[in-house]
Amino acid sequence: MSEFAATDDLFFTRAGLDRAKTEHIVEEALDGTDDGELFLEYRQSEGLSFDDGRLKSASFDTTQGFGLRAIADEATGYAHASELNENAIRRAGETVKAVRAGHSGVAAEGPQATNQSLYSDANPLNGTAFEEKVALLGEIDAYARALDPRVDQVMASLTGEWQAVQIIRAGGRRAADIRPLVRLNVSLMVRDGERQETGSHGVGGRSDYSTYIAPENWQAQVDEALRQALVNLESVPAPAGEFPVVLGPGWPGILLHEAIGHGLEGDFNRKKTSAFAGLLGERVAADGVTVIDDGTIGARRGSLTIDDEGTPSGTTTLIENGILRGYLHDRMNARLMGMAPTGNGRRESFAHAPLPRMTNTFMLAGERDPEEIIHSVKRGIYARNFGGGQVDITSGKFVFSASEAYLIENGKTTAPLKGVSLIGNGPDVLTKVDAIGNDFALDPGVGTCGKAGQGVPVGVGLPTILVNGITVGGTQT
């Protein structure tokens, strides 16, 4: 069944909306505006959590609703409801009309349609029985405890969702998408005497559960979580000061996402609140640094066939060999900046207006051997995995905690470290990239990005890189 057939069935057959009347309401509401759309959404989601040898929680939820948006210049009128009926949409239309007071615009041309399909439209919640999911989490618990007697606690979770959306614009232009999303996560606590440490790992993407619940796959997640926990069990207090820092491949790209990626989103640059505002065509990073946002990678967590405004997802070069080439745009900020939308208008749900957001954001590989990069450092830090972090978009300043890190001494990784915080400035870090490895990797599919109170799934990626000088907040001076 095509996306249009499936979403027509959900919104016009089952919910009882009359398509012609709905399109007429949208036409009236957006008359005289510069842009806008009706966003229809239906979502099923589930989550199972296993902790301390038993099923701790299980949930299943179904939500549906709409969001109607009208844009005049840079003012936005937005109304939403969980009711899917003609009266509710008509009331929303009357509400958003207020934004066009004193304004006479011509609606921007809608996005071009696309025939690409980056993931299956099958509902992952229907493919595996509830009993099988519970049994899987129990197997994970038993397997982890059998691996090492120091395993003291096992926490495993399985989450999935199936989201169907249809976007209706003035003139009857429509776009539709069906998006599956699943994730498996394992966290372990190990204990040795009075000391206890944790490790975690997960995997996910836009598909059904089958790939991730295969024994070789879930066992790999447990093995990796245990490896991290045992490494941390041997960790020593981190030094403090400024050091060369080697970032490992894959998930450490979250630092790139937070410290640099947000600063390249169109709204911050239009408002000139980003450290990168007004710098298109100028050098902002070291030679060899090329940063891409690509929402077209098949079945990846951050990928989208179309964004939440109906624009086909794309591949956007943000930085090319150190030169700033572009920003990430939704339709409104692109129009106001005289640029083209990049397929990055995203929203958490029908209750939220879209914002320019990242999809899968990463730095391309270089030519250096990763081991050679570490060998080049006399004394520094190797950060292999990251925990949480935060960034100030205006200044670019960031703070990140490393969940797995090692001391580098005379070109070799030695003691594992605890309490490693990386403190720096995103634009400054880009200029200090001194070596780029040939081992590019994407994260395993677990990223969620927060912005303006909205969370959306994203991907990150990185090769091994050497940054010459990041402040490390540790416990030793």
TORKOL-4160 file (C-alpha; in steps of 0.2 Angstrom, whole numbers, padded with zeros to 4 digits, m for minus):
477
<pt num="1" X="0000" Y="0000" Z="0000"/>
<pt num="2" X="0007" Y="0017" Z="m0005"/>
<pt num="3" X="0010" Y="0031" Z="0008"/>
<pt num="4" X="m0005" Y="0041" Z="0001"/>
<pt num="5" X="m0017" Y="0026" Z="0001"/>
<pt num="6" X="m0012" Y="0021" Z="0019"/>
<pt num="7" X="m0013" Y="0039" Z="0026"/>
<pt num="8" X="m0029" Y="0042" Z="0016"/>
<pt num="9" X="m0037" Y="0027" Z="0024"/>
<pt num="10" X="m0031" Y="0033" Z="0042"/>
<pt num="11" X="m0037" Y="0051" Z="0040"/>
<pt num="12" X="m0051" Y="0052" Z="0028"/>
<pt num="13" X="m0059" Y="0034" Z="0029"/>
<pt num="14" X="m0056" Y="0029" Z="0047"/>
<pt num="15" X="m0056" Y="0047" Z="0055"/>
<pt num="16" X="m0071" Y="0052" Z="0044"/>
<pt num="17" X="m0063" Y="0068" Z="0037"/>
<pt num="18" X="m0069" Y="0074" Z="0020"/>
<pt num="19" X="m0054" Y="0077" Z="0010"/>
<pt num="20" X="m0062" Y="0090" Z="m0002"/>
<pt num="21" X="m0069" Y="0100" Z="0013"/>
<pt num="22" X="m0052" Y="0098" Z="0023"/>
<pt num="23" X="m0043" Y="0105" Z="0008"/>
<pt num="24" X="m0055" Y="0120" Z="0006"/>
<pt num="25" X="m0053" Y="0124" Z="0025"/>
<pt num="26" X="m0034" Y="0124" Z="0022"/>
<pt num="27" X="m0036" Y="0135" Z="0006"/>
<pt num="28" X="m0046" Y="0148" Z="0016"/>
<pt num="29" X="m0035" Y="0148" Z="0031"/>
<pt num="30" X="m0019" Y="0151" Z="0021"/>
<pt num="31" X="m0026" Y="0164" Z="0009"/>
<pt num="32" X="m0015" Y="0179" Z="0009"/>
<pt num="33" X="m0001" Y="0171" Z="0019"/>
<pt num="34" X="0017" Y="0167" Z="0013"/>
<pt num="35" X="0016" Y="0149" Z="0018"/>
<pt num="36" X="0009" Y="0136" Z="0029"/>
<pt num="37" X="0002" Y="0118" Z="0030"/>
<pt num="38" X="m0010" Y="0106" Z="0038"/>
<pt num="39" X="0000" Y="0092" Z="0046"/>
<pt num="40" X="m0010" Y="0076" Z="0050"/>
<pt num="41" X="m0002" Y="0063" Z="0061"/>
<pt num="42" X="m0006" Y="0046" Z="0068"/>
<pt num="43" X="0006" Y="0037" Z="0079"/>
<pt num="44" X="0007" Y="0020" Z="0088"/>
<pt num="45" X="0021" Y="0018" Z="0101"/>
<pt num="46" X="0026" Y="0005" Z="0114"/>
<pt num="47" X="0040" Y="0003" Z="0127"/>
<pt num="48" X="0045" Y="m0012" Z="0137"/>
<pt num="49" X="0058" Y="m0010" Z="0151"/>
<pt num="50" X="0066" Y="m0025" Z="0161"/>
<pt num="51" X="0076" Y="m0022" Z="0177"/>
<pt num="52" X="0082" Y="m0032" Z="0191"/>
<pt num="53" X="0076" Y="m0049" Z="0184"/>
<pt num="54" X="0058" Y="m0044" Z="0180"/>
<pt num="55" X="0048" Y="m0034" Z="0168"/>
<pt num="56" X="0047" Y="m0017" Z="0176"/>
<pt num="57" X="0035" Y="m0008" Z="0164"/>
<pt num="58" X="0026" Y="m0010" Z="0148"/>
<pt num="59" X="0016" Y="0003" Z="0138"/>
<pt num="60" X="0007" Y="0005" Z="0122"/>
<pt num="61" X="0000" Y="0021" Z="0116"/>
<pt num="62" X="m0010" Y="0028" Z="0101"/>
<pt num="63" X="m0011" Y="0046" Z="0097"/>
<pt num="64" X="m0018" Y="0056" Z="0082"/>
<pt num="65" X="m0021" Y="0074" Z="0079"/>
<pt num="66" X="m0017" Y="0089" Z="0067"/>
<pt num="67" X="m0007" Y="0105" Z="0067"/>
<pt num="68" X="m0012" Y="0120" Z="0056"/>
<pt num="69" X="0001" Y="0133" Z="0053"/>
<pt num="70" X="0000" Y="0150" Z="0044"/>
<pt num="71" X="0015" Y="0161" Z="0041"/>
<pt num="72" X="0015" Y="0179" Z="0036"/>
<pt num="73" X="0033" Y="0186" Z="0034"/>
<pt num="74" X="0041" Y="0179" Z="0050"/>
<pt num="75" X="0026" Y="0178" Z="0061"/>
<pt num="76" X="0018" Y="0161" Z="0063"/>
<pt num="77" X="0000" Y="0156" Z="0068"/>
<pt num="78" X="m0001" Y="0139" Z="0074"/>
<pt num="79" X="m0016" Y="0129" Z="0081"/>
<pt num="80" X="m0017" Y="0110" Z="0085"/>
<pt num="81" X="m0029" Y="0097" Z="0092"/>
<pt num="82" X="m0030" Y="0079" Z="0096"/>
<pt num="83" X="m0047" Y="0079" Z="0087"/>
<pt num="84" X="m0048" Y="0074" Z="0069"/>
<pt num="85" X="m0064" Y="0082" Z="0063"/>
<pt num="86" X="m0070" Y="0095" Z="0052"/>
<pt num="87" X="m0076" Y="0107" Z="0065"/>
<pt num="88" X="m0059" Y="0106" Z="0075"/>
<pt num="89" X="m0049" Y="0110" Z="0059"/>
<pt num="90" X="m0061" Y="0124" Z="0054"/>
<pt num="91" X="m0059" Y="0132" Z="0072"/>
<pt num="92" X="m0040" Y="0131" Z="0070"/>
<pt num="93" X="m0041" Y="0139" Z="0053"/>
<pt num="94" X="m0051" Y="0154" Z="0061"/>
<pt num="95" X="m0037" Y="0155" Z="0074"/>
<pt num="96" X="m0022" Y="0155" Z="0062"/>
<pt num="97" X="m0030" Y="0168" Z="0051"/>
<pt num="98" X="m0025" Y="0181" Z="0064"/>
<pt num="99" X="m0007" Y="0181" Z="0058"/>
<pt num="100" X="m0011" Y="0188" Z="0041"/>
<pt num="101" X="m0019" Y="0204" Z="0048"/>
<pt num="102" X="m0013" Y="0219" Z="0037"/>
<pt num="103" X="m0003" Y="0206" Z="0027"/>
<pt num="104" X="m0006" Y="0201" Z="0009"/>
<pt num="105" X="0006" Y="0188" Z="0003"/>
<pt num="106" X="0007" Y="0175" Z="m0010"/>
<pt num="107" X="0009" Y="0157" Z="m0004"/>
<pt num="108" X="0026" Y="0150" Z="m0008"/>
<pt num="109" X="0027" Y="0136" Z="m0020"/>
<pt num="110" X="0025" Y="0119" Z="m0012"/>
<pt num="111" X="0040" Y="0107" Z="m0012"/>
<pt num="112" X="0043" Y="0095" Z="m0026"/>
<pt num="113" X="0036" Y="0077" Z="m0024"/>
<pt num="114" X="0048" Y="0062" Z="m0022"/>
<pt num="115" X="0047" Y="0044" Z="m0027"/>
<pt num="116" X="0061" Y="0039" Z="m0015"/>
<pt num="117" X="0057" Y="0028" Z="0000"/>
<pt num="118" X="0071" Y="0026" Z="0013"/>
<pt num="119" X="0063" Y="0013" Z="0024"/>
<pt num="120" X="0048" Y="0001" Z="0025"/>
<pt num="121" X="0031" Y="0006" Z="0029"/>
<pt num="122" X="0028" Y="m0010" Z="0039"/>
<pt num="123" X="0022" Y="m0007" Z="0057"/>
<pt num="124" X="0036" Y="m0015" Z="0068"/>
<pt num="125" X="0024" Y="m0016" Z="0083"/>
<pt num="126" X="0014" Y="m0029" Z="0074"/>
<pt num="127" X="0029" Y="m0040" Z="0068"/>
<pt num="128" X="0034" Y="m0048" Z="0085"/>
<pt num="129" X="0022" Y="m0055" Z="0098"/>
<pt num="130" X="0022" Y="m0046" Z="0115"/>
<pt num="131" X="0027" Y="m0063" Z="0124"/>
<pt num="132" X="0043" Y="m0064" Z="0112"/>
<pt num="133" X="0048" Y="m0046" Z="0117"/>
<pt num="134" X="0047" Y="m0050" Z="0136"/>
<pt num="135" X="0056" Y="m0066" Z="0133"/>
<pt num="136" X="0070" Y="m0057" Z="0124"/>
<pt num="137" X="0073" Y="m0045" Z="0138"/>
<pt num="138" X="0073" Y="m0060" Z="0150"/>
<pt num="139" X="0086" Y="m0068" Z="0139"/>
<pt num="140" X="0097" Y="m0052" Z="0139"/>
<pt num="141" X="0096" Y="m0052" Z="0158"/>
<pt num="142" X="0102" Y="m0070" Z="0160"/>
<pt num="143" X="0115" Y="m0069" Z="0147"/>
<pt num="144" X="0123" Y="m0053" Z="0155"/>
<pt num="145" X="0123" Y="m0061" Z="0172"/>
<pt num="146" X="0131" Y="m0077" Z="0165"/>
<pt num="147" X="0145" Y="m0067" Z="0157"/>
<pt num="148" X="0153" Y="m0061" Z="0173"/>
<pt num="149" X="0150" Y="m0063" Z="0192"/>
<pt num="150" X="0153" Y="m0045" Z="0194"/>
<pt num="151" X="0137" Y="m0040" Z="0185"/>
<pt num="152" X="0125" Y="m0033" Z="0199"/>
<pt num="153" X="0111" Y="m0026" Z="0189"/>
<pt num="154" X="0104" Y="m0027" Z="0171"/>
<pt num="155" X="0093" Y="m0015" Z="0163"/>
<pt num="156" X="0086" Y="m0018" Z="0146"/>
<pt num="157" X="0073" Y="m0009" Z="0135"/>
<pt num="158" X="0064" Y="m0011" Z="0119"/>
<pt num="159" X="0055" Y="0003" Z="0111"/>
<pt num="160" X="0046" Y="0005" Z="0094"/>
<pt num="161" X="0034" Y="0017" Z="0085"/>
<pt num="162" X="0025" Y="0018" Z="0069"/>
<pt num="163" X="0021" Y="0036" Z="0063"/>
<pt num="164" X="0010" Y="0040" Z="0048"/>
<pt num="165" X="0009" Y="0059" Z="0042"/>
<pt num="166" X="0000" Y="0068" Z="0028"/>
<pt num="167" X="0004" Y="0086" Z="0024"/>
<pt num="168" X="m0009" Y="0097" Z="0015"/>
<pt num="169" X="m0005" Y="0114" Z="0007"/>
<pt num="170" X="m0014" Y="0127" Z="m0002"/>
<pt num="171" X="m0019" Y="0122" Z="m0019"/>
<pt num="172" X="m0022" Y="0104" Z="m0014"/>
<pt num="173" X="m0003" Y="0099" Z="m0014"/>
<pt num="174" X="0000" Y="0084" Z="m0003"/>
<pt num="175" X="0014" Y="0074" Z="0004"/>
<pt num="176" X="0014" Y="0058" Z="0014"/>
<pt num="177" X="0026" Y="0047" Z="0024"/>
<pt num="178" X="0025" Y="0032" Z="0035"/>
<pt num="179" X="0040" Y="0030" Z="0047"/>
<pt num="180" X="0044" Y="0015" Z="0058"/>
<pt num="181" X="0057" Y="0017" Z="0072"/>
<pt num="182" X="0064" Y="0004" Z="0084"/>
<pt num="183" X="0078" Y="0004" Z="0098"/>
<pt num="184" X="0086" Y="m0009" Z="0109"/>
<pt num="185" X="0096" Y="m0003" Z="0124"/>
<pt num="186" X="0106" Y="m0012" Z="0137"/>
<pt num="187" X="0113" Y="m0004" Z="0153"/>
<pt num="188" X="0124" Y="m0014" Z="0166"/>
<pt num="189" X="0130" Y="m0011" Z="0183"/>
<pt num="190" X="0145" Y="m0020" Z="0189"/>
<pt num="191" X="0152" Y="m0021" Z="0207"/>
<pt num="192" X="0169" Y="m0026" Z="0214"/>
<pt num="193" X="0169" Y="m0024" Z="0233"/>
<pt num="194" X="0163" Y="m0007" Z="0237"/>
<pt num="195" X="0166" Y="0000" Z="0219"/>
<pt num="196" X="0152" Y="0000" Z="0206"/>
<pt num="197" X="0152" Y="0007" Z="0188"/>
<pt num="198" X="0141" Y="0006" Z="0173"/>
<pt num="199" X="0141" Y="0003" Z="0155"/>
<pt num="200" X="0128" Y="0005" Z="0141"/>
<pt num="201" X="0125" Y="0002" Z="0123"/>
<pt num="202" X="0111" Y="0002" Z="0111"/>
<pt num="203" X="0106" Y="0000" Z="0093"/>
<pt num="204" X="0091" Y="0005" Z="0082"/>
<pt num="205" X="0084" Y="0012" Z="0066"/>
<pt num="206" X="0069" Y="0014" Z="0054"/>
<pt num="207" X="0065" Y="m0004" Z="0052"/>
<pt num="208" X="0056" Y="m0018" Z="0061"/>
<pt num="209" X="0063" Y="m0027" Z="0077"/>
<pt num="210" X="0070" Y="m0042" Z="0067"/>
<pt num="211" X="0087" Y="m0036" Z="0064"/>
<pt num="212" X="0090" Y="m0030" Z="0082"/>
<pt num="213" X="0083" Y="m0045" Z="0091"/>
<pt num="214" X="0093" Y="m0058" Z="0082"/>
<pt num="215" X="0104" Y="m0066" Z="0095"/>
<pt num="216" X="0120" Y="m0061" Z="0087"/>
<pt num="217" X="0114" Y="m0043" Z="0088"/>
<pt num="218" X="0107" Y="m0041" Z="0105"/>
<pt num="219" X="0122" Y="m0051" Z="0112"/>
<pt num="220" X="0134" Y="m0039" Z="0104"/>
<pt num="221" X="0125" Y="m0025" Z="0114"/>
<pt num="222" X="0127" Y="m0034" Z="0130"/>
<pt num="223" X="0145" Y="m0038" Z="0127"/>
<pt num="224" X="0149" Y="m0020" Z="0123"/>
<pt num="225" X="0139" Y="m0013" Z="0138"/>
<pt num="226" X="0149" Y="m0025" Z="0149"/>
<pt num="227" X="0166" Y="m0021" Z="0141"/>
<pt num="228" X="0163" Y="m0002" Z="0145"/>
<pt num="229" X="0157" Y="m0006" Z="0163"/>
<pt num="230" X="0173" Y="m0017" Z="0166"/>
<pt num="231" X="0184" Y="m0003" Z="0159"/>
<pt num="232" X="0176" Y="0010" Z="0170"/>
<pt num="233" X="0179" Y="m0002" Z="0185"/>
<pt num="234" X="0197" Y="0000" Z="0182"/>
<pt num="235" X="0197" Y="0019" Z="0179"/>
<pt num="236" X="0207" Y="0032" Z="0189"/>
<pt num="237" X="0203" Y="0050" Z="0192"/>
<pt num="238" X="0206" Y="0061" Z="0176"/>
<pt num="239" X="0219" Y="0075" Z="0175"/>
<pt num="240" X="0213" Y="0093" Z="0173"/>
<pt num="241" X="0220" Y="0105" Z="0161"/>
<pt num="242" X="0222" Y="0108" Z="0142"/>
<pt num="243" X="0227" Y="0093" Z="0132"/>
<pt num="244" X="0227" Y="0086" Z="0115"/>
<pt num="245" X="0211" Y="0076" Z="0113"/>
<pt num="246" X="0208" Y="0061" Z="0101"/>
<pt num="247" X="0190" Y="0058" Z="0098"/>
<pt num="248" X="0185" Y="0040" Z="0093"/>
<pt num="249" X="0174" Y="0036" Z="0078"/>
<pt num="250" X="0155" Y="0035" Z="0078"/>
<pt num="251" X="0145" Y="0041" Z="0093"/>
<pt num="252" X="0158" Y="0054" Z="0098"/>
<pt num="253" X="0151" Y="0063" Z="0083"/>
<pt num="254" X="0138" Y="0069" Z="0096"/>
<pt num="255" X="0151" Y="0083" Z="0101"/>
<pt num="256" X="0150" Y="0088" Z="0083"/>
<pt num="257" X="0131" Y="0088" Z="0083"/>
<pt num="258" X="0129" Y="0098" Z="0098"/>
<pt num="259" X="0144" Y="0110" Z="0098"/>
<pt num="260" X="0144" Y="0114" Z="0079"/>
<pt num="261" X="0128" Y="0107" Z="0071"/>
<pt num="262" X="0115" Y="0117" Z="0081"/>
<pt num="263" X="0125" Y="0133" Z="0076"/>
<pt num="264" X="0123" Y="0129" Z="0058"/>
<pt num="265" X="0104" Y="0128" Z="0059"/>
<pt num="266" X="0095" Y="0142" Z="0049"/>
<pt num="267" X="0085" Y="0150" Z="0062"/>
<pt num="268" X="0100" Y="0154" Z="0073"/>
<pt num="269" X="0109" Y="0161" Z="0058"/>
<pt num="270" X="0094" Y="0171" Z="0052"/>
<pt num="271" X="0093" Y="0179" Z="0069"/>
<pt num="272" X="0112" Y="0181" Z="0070"/>
<pt num="273" X="0113" Y="0172" Z="0086"/>
<pt num="274" X="0124" Y="0159" Z="0080"/>
<pt num="275" X="0143" Y="0160" Z="0081"/>
<pt num="276" X="0143" Y="0155" Z="0062"/>
<pt num="277" X="0131" Y="0169" Z="0057"/>
<pt num="278" X="0137" Y="0179" Z="0041"/>
<pt num="279" X="0152" Y="0168" Z="0038"/>
<pt num="280" X="0146" Y="0159" Z="0022"/>
<pt num="281" X="0161" Y="0157" Z="0011"/>
<pt num="282" X="0174" Y="0160" Z="0025"/>
<pt num="283" X="0186" Y="0148" Z="0033"/>
<pt num="284" X="0178" Y="0141" Z="0049"/>
<pt num="285" X="0188" Y="0125" Z="0051"/>
<pt num="286" X="0205" Y="0117" Z="0048"/>
<pt num="287" X="0209" Y="0110" Z="0031"/>
<pt num="288" X="0201" Y="0093" Z="0028"/>
<pt num="289" X="0186" Y="0096" Z="0039"/>
<pt num="290" X="0170" Y="0092" Z="0029"/>
<pt num="291" X="0154" Y="0091" Z="0038"/>
<pt num="292" X="0138" Y="0084" Z="0030"/>
<pt num="293" X="0120" Y="0083" Z="0035"/>
<pt num="294" X="0112" Y="0068" Z="0026"/>
<pt num="295" X="0094" Y="0063" Z="0029"/>
<pt num="296" X="0094" Y="0051" Z="0014"/>
<pt num="297" X="0104" Y="0036" Z="0022"/>
<pt num="298" X="0092" Y="0021" Z="0021"/>
<pt num="299" X="0084" Y="0015" Z="0037"/>
<pt num="300" X="0095" Y="0026" Z="0048"/>
<pt num="301" X="0087" Y="0033" Z="0064"/>
<pt num="302" X="0089" Y="0051" Z="0058"/>
<pt num="303" X="0083" Y="0049" Z="0040"/>
<pt num="304" X="0067" Y="0055" Z="0033"/>
<pt num="305" X="0059" Y="0052" Z="0016"/>
<pt num="306" X="0051" Y="0069" Z="0018"/>
<pt num="307" X="0053" Y="0082" Z="0032"/>
<pt num="308" X="0038" Y="0088" Z="0042"/>
<pt num="309" X="0034" Y="0101" Z="0029"/>
<pt num="310" X="0034" Y="0089" Z="0015"/>
<pt num="311" X="0051" Y="0094" Z="0008"/>
<pt num="312" X="0061" Y="0078" Z="0002"/>
<pt num="313" X="0076" Y="0075" Z="0013"/>
<pt num="314" X="0093" Y="0079" Z="0006"/>
<pt num="315" X="0112" Y="0079" Z="0008"/>
<pt num="316" X="0118" Y="0096" Z="0013"/>
<pt num="317" X="0137" Y="0101" Z="0013"/>
<pt num="318" X="0139" Y="0112" Z="0028"/>
<pt num="319" X="0158" Y="0114" Z="0029"/>
<pt num="320" X="0169" Y="0109" Z="0014"/>
<pt num="321" X="0188" Y="0108" Z="0018"/>
<pt num="322" X="0186" Y="0120" Z="0031"/>
<pt num="323" X="0175" Y="0133" Z="0022"/>
<pt num="324" X="0157" Y="0136" Z="0027"/>
<pt num="325" X="0146" Y="0132" Z="0013"/>
<pt num="326" X="0128" Y="0131" Z="0019"/>
<pt num="327" X="0115" Y="0131" Z="0033"/>
<pt num="328" X="0101" Y="0119" Z="0037"/>
<pt num="329" X="0084" Y="0126" Z="0033"/>
<pt num="330" X="0066" Y="0124" Z="0035"/>
<pt num="331" X="0055" Y="0133" Z="0023"/>
<pt num="332" X="0052" Y="0149" Z="0033"/>
<pt num="333" X="0070" Y="0152" Z="0037"/>
<pt num="334" X="0075" Y="0148" Z="0019"/>
<pt num="335" X="0063" Y="0160" Z="0012"/>
<pt num="336" X="0068" Y="0174" Z="0023"/>
<pt num="337" X="0086" Y="0172" Z="0020"/>
<pt num="338" X="0084" Y="0170" Z="0001"/>
<pt num="339" X="0090" Y="0152" Z="0001"/>
<pt num="340" X="0082" Y="0135" Z="m0003"/>
<pt num="341" X="0075" Y="0123" Z="0009"/>
<pt num="342" X="0086" Y="0108" Z="0013"/>
<pt num="343" X="0073" Y="0096" Z="0020"/>
<pt num="344" X="0077" Y="0100" Z="0038"/>
<pt num="345" X="0060" Y="0106" Z="0044"/>
<pt num="346" X="0056" Y="0094" Z="0058"/>
<pt num="347" X="0044" Y="0093" Z="0073"/>
<pt num="348" X="0041" Y="0081" Z="0087"/>
<pt num="349" X="0023" Y="0079" Z="0084"/>
<pt num="350" X="0007" Y="0088" Z="0078"/>
<pt num="351" X="0007" Y="0098" Z="0093"/>
<pt num="352" X="0023" Y="0107" Z="0088"/>
<pt num="353" X="0027" Y="0119" Z="0074"/>
<pt num="354" X="0042" Y="0113" Z="0063"/>
<pt num="355" X="0060" Y="0120" Z="0066"/>
<pt num="356" X="0076" Y="0118" Z="0056"/>
<pt num="357" X="0084" Y="0102" Z="0064"/>
<pt num="358" X="0098" Y="0090" Z="0060"/>
<pt num="359" X="0095" Y="0073" Z="0053"/>
<pt num="360" X="0112" Y="0063" Z="0051"/>
<pt num="361" X="0126" Y="0075" Z="0054"/>
<pt num="362" X="0144" Y="0069" Z="0052"/>
<pt num="363" X="0162" Y="0073" Z="0047"/>
<pt num="364" X="0169" Y="0064" Z="0032"/>
<pt num="365" X="0184" Y="0053" Z="0034"/>
<pt num="366" X="0202" Y="0058" Z="0031"/>
<pt num="367" X="0217" Y="0048" Z="0026"/>
<pt num="368" X="0226" Y="0045" Z="0043"/>
<pt num="369" X="0228" Y="0028" Z="0051"/>
<pt num="370" X="0219" Y="0029" Z="0068"/>
<pt num="371" X="0233" Y="0021" Z="0078"/>
<pt num="372" X="0245" Y="0033" Z="0070"/>
<pt num="373" X="0235" Y="0047" Z="0076"/>
<pt num="374" X="0236" Y="0041" Z="0094"/>
<pt num="375" X="0255" Y="0037" Z="0092"/>
<pt num="376" X="0257" Y="0056" Z="0087"/>
<pt num="377" X="0251" Y="0061" Z="0105"/>
<pt num="378" X="0264" Y="0062" Z="0118"/>
<pt num="379" X="0252" Y="0066" Z="0132"/>
<pt num="380" X="0233" Y="0068" Z="0130"/>
<pt num="381" X="0216" Y="0060" Z="0131"/>
<pt num="382" X="0207" Y="0047" Z="0120"/>
<pt num="383" X="0188" Y="0049" Z="0122"/>
<pt num="384" X="0180" Y="0034" Z="0115"/>
<pt num="385" X="0162" Y="0036" Z="0121"/>
<pt num="386" X="0152" Y="0051" Z="0127"/>
<pt num="387" X="0138" Y="0054" Z="0139"/>
<pt num="388" X="0128" Y="0070" Z="0141"/>
<pt num="389" X="0133" Y="0087" Z="0135"/>
<pt num="390" X="0126" Y="0105" Z="0133"/>
<pt num="391" X="0130" Y="0120" Z="0122"/>
<pt num="392" X="0127" Y="0138" Z="0121"/>
<pt num="393" X="0122" Y="0142" Z="0103"/>
<pt num="394" X="0127" Y="0160" Z="0104"/>
<pt num="395" X="0144" Y="0158" Z="0110"/>
<pt num="396" X="0147" Y="0140" Z="0104"/>
<pt num="397" X="0154" Y="0135" Z="0121"/>
<pt num="398" X="0151" Y="0117" Z="0126"/>
<pt num="399" X="0153" Y="0105" Z="0140"/>
<pt num="400" X="0153" Y="0086" Z="0137"/>
<pt num="401" X="0156" Y="0071" Z="0149"/>
<pt num="402" X="0165" Y="0056" Z="0142"/>
<pt num="403" X="0158" Y="0039" Z="0147"/>
<pt num="404" X="0174" Y="0030" Z="0142"/>
<pt num="405" X="0191" Y="0039" Z="0140"/>
<pt num="406" X="0209" Y="0034" Z="0142"/>
<pt num="407" X="0225" Y="0043" Z="0146"/>
<pt num="408" X="0238" Y="0044" Z="0131"/>
<pt num="409" X="0256" Y="0043" Z="0136"/>
<pt num="410" X="0270" Y="0042" Z="0124"/>
<pt num="411" X="0259" Y="0038" Z="0110"/>
<pt num="412" X="0249" Y="0024" Z="0119"/>
<pt num="413" X="0233" Y="0023" Z="0128"/>
<pt num="414" X="0236" Y="0018" Z="0146"/>
<pt num="415" X="0225" Y="0020" Z="0161"/>
<pt num="416" X="0206" Y="0022" Z="0159"/>
<pt num="417" X="0199" Y="0038" Z="0166"/>
<pt num="418" X="0184" Y="0043" Z="0176"/>
<pt num="419" X="0177" Y="0061" Z="0178"/>
<pt num="420" X="0182" Y="0067" Z="0161"/>
<pt num="421" X="0173" Y="0083" Z="0155"/>
<pt num="422" X="0178" Y="0092" Z="0139"/>
<pt num="423" X="0176" Y="0110" Z="0139"/>
<pt num="424" X="0178" Y="0121" Z="0124"/>
<pt num="425" X="0171" Y="0132" Z="0110"/>
<pt num="426" X="0163" Y="0123" Z="0095"/>
<pt num="427" X="0170" Y="0135" Z="0081"/>
<pt num="428" X="0187" Y="0135" Z="0090"/>
<pt num="429" X="0188" Y="0116" Z="0091"/>
<pt num="430" X="0185" Y="0115" Z="0072"/>
<pt num="431" X="0201" Y="0126" Z="0069"/>
<pt num="432" X="0211" Y="0114" Z="0080"/>
<pt num="433" X="0207" Y="0098" Z="0071"/>
<pt num="434" X="0225" Y="0092" Z="0067"/>
<pt num="435" X="0222" Y="0075" Z="0060"/>
<pt num="436" X="0207" Y="0065" Z="0053"/>
<pt num="437" X="0207" Y="0046" Z="0052"/>
<pt num="438" X="0201" Y="0035" Z="0039"/>
<pt num="439" X="0189" Y="0025" Z="0050"/>
<pt num="440" X="0173" Y="0035" Z="0048"/>
<pt num="441" X="0158" Y="0027" Z="0057"/>
<pt num="442" X="0140" Y="0032" Z="0061"/>
<pt num="443" X="0133" Y="0029" Z="0078"/>
<pt num="444" X="0123" Y="0013" Z="0082"/>
<pt num="445" X="0106" Y="0022" Z="0080"/>
<pt num="446" X="0101" Y="0029" Z="0097"/>
<pt num="447" X="0102" Y="0048" Z="0096"/>
<pt num="448" X="0088" Y="0060" Z="0101"/>
<pt num="449" X="0091" Y="0079" Z="0099"/>
<pt num="450" X="0082" Y="0092" Z="0110"/>
<pt num="451" X="0078" Y="0109" Z="0104"/>
<pt num="452" X="0065" Y="0122" Z="0110"/>
<pt num="453" X="0057" Y="0108" Z="0120"/>
<pt num="454" X="0055" Y="0096" Z="0105"/>
<pt num="455" X="0064" Y="0079" Z="0104"/>
<pt num="456" X="0067" Y="0071" Z="0087"/>
<pt num="457" X="0078" Y="0056" Z="0082"/>
<pt num="458" X="0095" Y="0060" Z="0074"/>
<pt num="459" X="0111" Y="0051" Z="0069"/>
<pt num="460" X="0129" Y="0057" Z="0071"/>
<pt num="461" X="0146" Y="0051" Z="0064"/>
<pt num="462" X="0164" Y="0054" Z="0065"/>
<pt num="463" X="0181" Y="0047" Z="0060"/>
<pt num="464" X="0195" Y="0047" Z="0073"/>
<pt num="465" X="0201" Y="0065" Z="0075"/>
<pt num="466" X="0214" Y="0074" Z="0084"/>
<pt num="467" X="0210" Y="0091" Z="0092"/>
<pt num="468" X="0225" Y="0100" Z="0097"/>
<pt num="469" X="0220" Y="0108" Z="0114"/>
<pt num="470" X="0203" Y="0106" Z="0123"/>
<pt num="471" X="0201" Y="0110" Z="0141"/>
<pt num="472" X="0198" Y="0094" Z="0151"/>
<pt num="473" X="0189" Y="0096" Z="0168"/>
<pt num="474" X="0196" Y="0081" Z="0179"/>
<pt num="475" X="0199" Y="0078" Z="0197"/>
<pt num="476" X="0218" Y="0079" Z="0197"/>
<pt num="477" X="0228" Y="0095" Z="0194"/>
